[in-house]
């Protein structure tokens, strides 16, 4: 979203002036604003996820103290739903619940491992690196090819298209369904 706003504002500025320095400064300021915005949003998002996970753990601790048998049955039924026979599911549940009931129930009910949290600061830094990396090529294309609008447009399309294709390949998604 922020990248598209940067591109729109650069396109408008490109039409409004022919001064490459003004276009470049505008693009850099938009890139910095987008970088800060993305990093802060990522930090808040991951921190919220971490808080939700901690809350789920506290709920499970309370549930195990008040209704251990219900939690045991929930884990056993989850394993049976995954295709494990009743006897084996009972044995596996008994072993896991004996070892660490909180970790077992949290993993089975909520799908995450206790103690394995994403670091909000790491996520923010990753966004701070990825946003300018993705926006520098369109910025350079508009700045360098400003006198040739068709070249600038083609360069932007090429950059964004290749970015999307490589993102799909890295994410192991099919390009066409």
LUMTORKE-489669 format. One line per 10 residues: their letters; for each residue x, y, z of N, C-alpha, C, CB. Coordinates in steps of 0.05 Angstrom, whole numbers, plus 5000, padded with zeros to 4 digits. Glycine has a CB too. Example, Ala and Ser with C-alpha at 12.3 -4.5 7.8 and 13.67 -1.06 7.14 Angstrom:
as	5264,4886,5156,5246,4910,5156,5264,4934,5156,5226,4911,5181; 5257,4955,5142,5273,4979,5143,5258,5001,5157,5282,4988,5114
***
This chain:
xxxxxxxxxx	5017,4976,5000,5000,5000,5000,5017,5025,5000,4981,5000,5024; 5037,5026,5019,5054,5050,5020,5071,5052,4995,5072,5048,5045; 5079,5030,4984,5095,5031,4959,5079,5042,4936,5106,5003,4952; 5054,5034,4935,5037,5045,4913,5032,5075,4917,5010,5030,4912; 5030,5084,4942,5027,5113,4947,5052,5128,4939,5021,5118,4977; 5075,5116,4944,5100,5128,4936,5101,5131,4905,5124,5112,4946; 5093,5110,4891,5093,5110,4862,5074,5131,4851,5087,5083,4851; 5050,5133,4863,5030,5152,4853,5041,5181,4858,5004,5149,4868; 5052,5186,4882,5062,5213,4887,5085,5220,4869,5069,5216,4916; 5102,5200,4864,5125,5205,4845,5115,5210,4817,5144,5181,4845
xxxxxxxxxx	5094,5196,4809,5083,5200,4782,5071,5227,4779,5062,5178,4776; 5057,5236,4800,5045,5263,4799,5067,5284,4799,5026,5268,4824; 5087,5281,4815,5109,5300,4816,5124,5300,4790,5128,5293,4839; 5127,5277,4778,5141,5275,4752,5127,5292,4731,5143,5246,4743; 5101,5292,4732,5085,5308,4713,5086,5337,4720,5057,5299,4712; 5091,5344,4745,5090,5372,4754,5116,5386,4751,5081,5372,4783; 5138,5372,4750,5164,5385,4748,5183,5368,4731,5177,5390,4776; 5203,5381,4720,5223,5366,4705,5250,5366,4720,5226,5378,4677; 5250,5376,4744,5274,5377,4760,5279,5350,4773,5271,5399,4782; 5300,5336,4763,5306,5309,4774,5313,5309,4803,5329,5298,4758
xxxxxxxxxx	5326,5331,4813,5333,5332,4841,5308,5333,4858,5351,5356,4847; 5288,5350,4850,5263,5352,4865,5248,5325,4866,5245,5374,4853; 5249,5311,4843,5236,5285,4842,5250,5265,4860,5235,5274,4813; 5276,5266,4860,5292,5247,4876,5287,5253,4906,5322,5250,4869; 5288,5278,4914,5284,5285,4942,5255,5277,4951,5288,5316,4947; 5236,5282,4934,5208,5274,4940,5207,5243,4944,5189,5283,4918; 5220,5229,4926,5219,5200,4927,5233,5190,4952,5232,5188,4903; 5256,5202,4959,5270,5194,4984,5253,5199,5009,5297,5209,4986; 5240,5222,5010,5224,5228,5033,5200,5209,5035,5214,5257,5032; 5188,5202,5012,5167,5182,5012,5177,5155,5020,5154,5181,4984
xxxxxxxxxx	5201,5148,5011,5212,5122,5019,5218,5121,5049,5239,5117,5003; 5228,5143,5060,5233,5143,5089,5207,5142,5105,5249,5169,5097; 5187,5156,5096,5161,5156,5110,5149,5128,5108,5142,5176,5097; 5151,5115,5085,5140,5088,5082,5155,5068,5098,5141,5080,5053; 5182,5071,5100,5198,5053,5116,5191,5054,5145,5228,5060,5112; 5189,5079,5155,5182,5082,5184,5154,5071,5189,5183,5112,5192; 5135,5077,5171,5107,5068,5174,5106,5037,5175,5090,5079,5152; 5120,5025,5156,5119,4995,5155,5133,4983,5179,5134,4985,5129; 5155,4994,5188,5169,4983,5211,5152,4986,5236,5196,4998,5215; 5140,5008,5240,5123,5012,5264,5099,4994,5263,5114,5041,5266
xxxxxxxxxx	5087,4991,5240,5064,4973,5237,5071,4944,5243,5051,4976,5210; 5094,4936,5232,5103,4909,5237,5109,4904,5267,5128,4902,5220; 5122,4923,5279,5128,4921,5308,5102,4918,5324,5144,4945,5318; 5083,4935,5319,5057,4934,5334,5043,4907,5328,5039,4957,5326; 5042,4899,5304,5028,4874,5296,5041,4850,5310,5029,4870,5266; 5067,4847,5309,5080,4824,5321,5079,4825,5351,5110,4823,5312; 5080,4849,5362,5077,4852,5391,5049,4843,5400,5083,4881,5400; 5029,4850,5385,5002,4842,5391,4999,4812,5390,4982,4856,5372; 5011,4800,5369,5010,4771,5367,5023,4758,5391,5024,4762,5341; 5045,4769,5400,5059,4758,5423,5042,4760,5448,5086,4773,5427
xxxxxxxxxx	5028,4783,5451,5010,4786,5474,4987,4766,5473,4999,4815,5475; 4977,4762,5449,4955,4742,5446,4964,4714,5453,4944,4743,5417; 4988,4707,5445,4999,4681,5452,5003,4678,5482,5025,4676,5438; 5012,4698,5495,5016,4697,5524,4989,4695,5538,5031,4723,5535; 4969,4708,5527,4942,4706,5539,4931,4678,5535,4923,4727,5526; 4935,4666,5512,4926,4638,5507,4940,4619,5527,4933,4630,5478; 4965,4624,5533,4979,4607,5553,4966,4610,5580,5009,4614,5554; 4960,4634,5588,4948,4638,5615,4920,4625,5616,4946,4668,5622; 4905,4627,5594,4879,4614,5593,4882,4583,5596,4864,4620,5566; 4902,4572,5582,4906,4543,5584,4915,4535,5612,4927,4534,5564
xxxxxxxxxx	4931,4550,5625,4939,4544,5653,4914,4543,5671,4959,4564,5663; 4897,4563,5667,4872,4564,5683,4854,4540,5677,4857,4590,5679; 4852,4534,5651,4834,4512,5642,4845,4485,5653,4832,4511,5612; 4871,4482,5653,4883,4457,5664,4878,4454,5694,4913,4456,5657; 4879,4477,5708,4874,4476,5737,4845,4470,5744,4882,4502,5750; 4827,4480,5727,4799,4477,5733,4785,4453,5720,4784,4502,5726; 4795,4444,5697,4782,4423,5682,4803,4406,5666,4760,4434,5663; 4821,4393,5680,4842,4378,5668,4831,4356,5649,4860,4365,5690; 4811,4342,5658,4800,4320,5642,4789,4330,5615,4778,4306,5657; 4775,4354,5615,4765,4365,5590,4788,4372,5571,4748,4390,5596
xxxxxxxxxx	4809,4383,5582,4832,4390,5565,4846,4364,5555,4853,4406,5581; 4847,4344,5571,4858,4318,5563,4842,4307,5539,4859,4298,5586; 4816,4307,5543,4798,4297,5522,4800,4314,5496,4769,4297,5532; 4803,4340,5499,4806,4357,5475,4830,4349,5459,4808,4387,5484; 4853,4345,5473,4877,4337,5459,4874,4310,5446,4901,4337,5479; 4862,4292,5461,4858,4265,5450,4841,4265,5425,4846,4246,5472; 4819,4280,5426,4801,4282,5403,4814,4296,5379,4775,4297,5411; 4831,4315,5385,4846,4328,5363,4864,4308,5349,4863,4352,5374; 4878,4292,5365,4895,4271,5353,4879,4251,5337,4912,4257,5375; 4856,4243,5348,4839,4224,5334,4829,4236,5308,4815,4215,5352
xxxxxxxxxx	4823,4262,5309,4814,4276,5285,4836,4278,5263,4805,4304,5292; 4861,4275,5272,4883,4275,5253,4889,4248,5242,4909,4286,5267; 4872,4228,5250,4874,4201,5238,4888,4181,5256,4889,4203,5213; 4894,4187,5281,4907,4169,5299,4885,4152,5313,4925,4184,5320; 4891,4126,5316,4871,4108,5329,4866,4117,5358,4881,4079,5328; 4843,4109,5368,4835,4117,5395,4855,4109,5416,4807,4106,5401; 4864,4084,5415,4883,4074,5435,4909,4090,5433,4888,4044,5431; 4919,4093,5409,4945,4107,5406,4942,4137,5414,4955,4105,5377; 4919,4149,5407,4915,4177,5414,4914,4180,5444,4888,4187,5401; 4901,4161,5458,4900,4162,5487,4928,4159,5499,4881,4139,5498
xxxxxxxxxx	4943,4140,5489,4970,4136,5499,4988,4161,5494,4983,4111,5486; 4986,4172,5470,5002,4196,5463,4994,4220,5480,4999,4203,5433; 4968,4223,5484,4959,4245,5500,4968,4243,5529,4928,4247,5499; 4967,4218,5539,4975,4213,5566,5005,4220,5570,4970,4184,5574; 5021,4211,5551,5050,4217,5552,5056,4247,5550,5065,4202,5530; 5043,4260,5531,5049,4289,5527,5038,4305,5551,5035,4299,5501; 5015,4298,5561,5003,4313,5583,5019,4308,5609,4974,4305,5587; 5031,4285,5612,5047,4279,5636,5073,4296,5635,5054,4249,5637; 5084,4298,5611,5109,4313,5608,5105,4343,5612,5122,4307,5581; 5087,4355,5597,5082,4384,5599,5054,4390,5588,5103,4400,5583
xxxxxxxxxx	5034,4391,5606,5007,4395,5597,5002,4422,5584,4988,4392,5620; 5015,4443,5593,5011,4470,5582,5021,4470,5553,5025,4492,5599; 5045,4461,5548,5056,4461,5521,5039,4444,5503,5085,4451,5521; 5030,4421,5513,5014,4403,5497,4988,4416,5489,5009,4377,5512; 4973,4426,5508,4947,4437,5501,4949,4463,5484,4931,4444,5527; 4969,4479,5489,4972,4504,5473,4978,4496,5444,4994,4522,5485; 4997,4477,5441,5004,4469,5414,4980,4457,5399,5028,4449,5415; 4965,4440,5413,4942,4427,5400,4919,4445,5395,4933,4403,5417; 4913,4463,5413,4890,4481,5410,4895,4506,5394,4879,4488,5437; 4919,4517,5398,4925,4543,5385,4946,4542,5363,4934,4563,5407
xxxxxxxxxx	4960,4520,5361,4979,4517,5339,5005,4531,5341,4966,4525,5315; 5014,4538,5365,5041,4550,5367,5055,4537,5391,5039,4581,5371; 5081,4539,5391,5097,4527,5412,5103,4547,5434,5123,4515,5401; 5099,4539,5459,5104,4557,5481,5134,4565,5482,5095,4544,5508; 5139,4590,5485,5167,4600,5486,5179,4607,5459,5183,4579,5499; 5165,4601,5437,5176,4607,5411,5159,4630,5400,5175,4583,5391; 5169,4654,5406,5154,4678,5397,5171,4693,5376,5148,4697,5421; 5157,4706,5358,5171,4723,5338,5179,4749,5353,5152,4729,5314; 5203,4758,5347,5213,4782,5360,5203,4806,5345,5244,4781,5361; 5188,4824,5359,5177,4848,5345,5199,4866,5333,5161,4864,5365
xxxxxxxxxx	5221,4868,5347,5243,4885,5337,5255,4873,5312,5265,4888,5359; 5258,4847,5311,5268,4834,5286,5249,4838,5263,5273,4804,5291; 5224,4836,5268,5204,4840,5247,5205,4869,5237,5176,4833,5257; 5208,4888,5255,5209,4916,5247,5234,4921,5230,5209,4934,5272; 5257,4909,5238,5282,4913,5223,5279,4901,5195,5305,4900,5238; 5266,4877,5194,5262,4865,5167,5245,4883,5149,5248,4837,5171; 5225,4896,5160,5209,4915,5144,5225,4939,5137,5184,4923,5160; 5242,4948,5155,5259,4972,5149,5279,4966,5127,5274,4980,5174; 5286,4941,5123,5304,4933,5101,5288,4929,5076,5320,4908,5109; 5266,4915,5078,5251,4907,5053,5237,4930,5039,5231,4886,5060
xxxxxxxxxx	5227,4949,5054,5212,4971,5041,5231,4988,5023,5199,4989,5062; 5253,4998,5034,5270,5014,5015,5282,4997,4993,5292,5027,5031; 5287,4972,4998,5297,4954,4977,5277,4952,4954,5303,4926,4989; 5252,4950,4961,5231,4948,4940,5225,4974,4927,5207,4937,4952; 5230,4996,4940,5222,5022,4928,5245,5037,4915,5211,5039,4950; 5269,5028,4918,5292,5042,4906,5292,5040,4876,5318,5031,4918; 5285,5016,4865,5286,5013,4836,5265,5031,4822,5280,4985,4828; 5240,5032,4831,5222,5051,4818,5230,5080,4821,5194,5048,4829; 5242,5087,4844,5251,5114,4848,5273,5121,4828,5261,5118,4877; 5292,5103,4825,5314,5108,4806,5304,5109,4777,5335,5086,4809
xxxxxxxxxx	5285,5092,4771,5274,5092,4744,5260,5118,4737,5254,5069,4740; 5244,5129,4756,5231,5154,4751,5251,5177,4750,5210,5160,4772; 5271,5176,4767,5290,5198,4768,5308,5198,4743,5308,5195,4793; 5317,5175,4735,5337,5173,4713,5323,5176,4686,5352,5147,4714; 5299,5166,4683,5285,5167,4657,5263,5188,4656,5274,5140,4651; 5265,5208,4673,5243,5228,4675,5238,5242,4648,5250,5249,4696; 5259,5246,4632,5255,5260,4607,5242,5241,4586,5281,5270,4596; 5241,5215,4591,5228,5196,4573,5206,5182,4588,5249,5176,4562; 5182,5193,4589,5161,5181,4605,5154,5152,4599,5136,5197,4603; 5156,5145,4573,5150,5117,4566,5171,5098,4577,5149,5114,4535
xxxxxxxxxx	5196,5106,4577,5217,5090,4588,5213,5087,4618,5245,5102,4582; 5205,5109,4631,5200,5108,4660,5178,5089,4667,5194,5136,4670; 5156,5091,4652,5133,5073,4657,5140,5044,4652,5110,5081,4639; 5155,5039,4630,5163,5011,4624,5182,5001,4646,5177,5010,4597; 5200,5017,4655,5219,5009,4676,5204,5003,4702,5240,5031,4682; 5184,5019,4709,5168,5014,4733,5153,4988,4731,5149,5037,4738; 5140,4984,4708,5125,4959,4704,5143,4935,4705,5111,4959,4677; 5167,4937,4693,5186,4916,4694,5195,4910,4722,5211,4922,4676; 5202,4931,4737,5211,4927,4765,5189,4914,4782,5219,4954,4778; 5165,4925,4781,5143,4914,4797,5135,4886,4788,5119,4933,4796
xxxxxxxxxx	5135,4881,4762,5128,4855,4752,5149,4834,4761,5126,4855,4722; 5174,4841,4759,5195,4822,4768,5194,4818,4798,5223,4832,4759; 5188,4840,4812,5186,4838,4842,5164,4818,4849,5180,4865,4854; 5141,4820,4835,5119,4802,4841,5125,4773,4833,5094,4811,4826; 5138,4770,4811,5145,4742,4802,5165,4730,4821,5157,4743,4773; 5185,4744,4829,5205,4733,4848,5192,4728,4875,5229,4753,4850; 5174,4745,4883,5160,4741,4909,5144,4715,4908,5142,4764,4915; 5131,4710,4886,5116,4685,4883,5134,4661,4884,5099,4685,4857; 5157,4664,4870,5176,4641,4869,5187,4636,4897,5198,4647,4849; 5194,4657,4911,5205,4654,4938,5184,4643,4957,5216,4680,4949
xxxxxxx	5160,4651,4954,5138,4641,4971,5127,4614,4961,5115,4661,4972; 5138,4604,4940,5130,4578,4928,5101,4577,4920,5136,4556,4948; 5091,4600,4909,5064,4601,4899,5065,4599,4869,5050,4628,4907; 5043,4587,4858,5041,4586,4829,5034,4614,4818,5020,4565,4820; 5046,4621,4796,5041,4647,4784,5013,4648,4771,5062,4653,4763; 5004,4626,4760,4978,4625,4747,4963,4602,4759,4981,4623,4716; 4938,4607,4766,4922,4585,4777,4906,4573,4755,4903,4596,4799
***
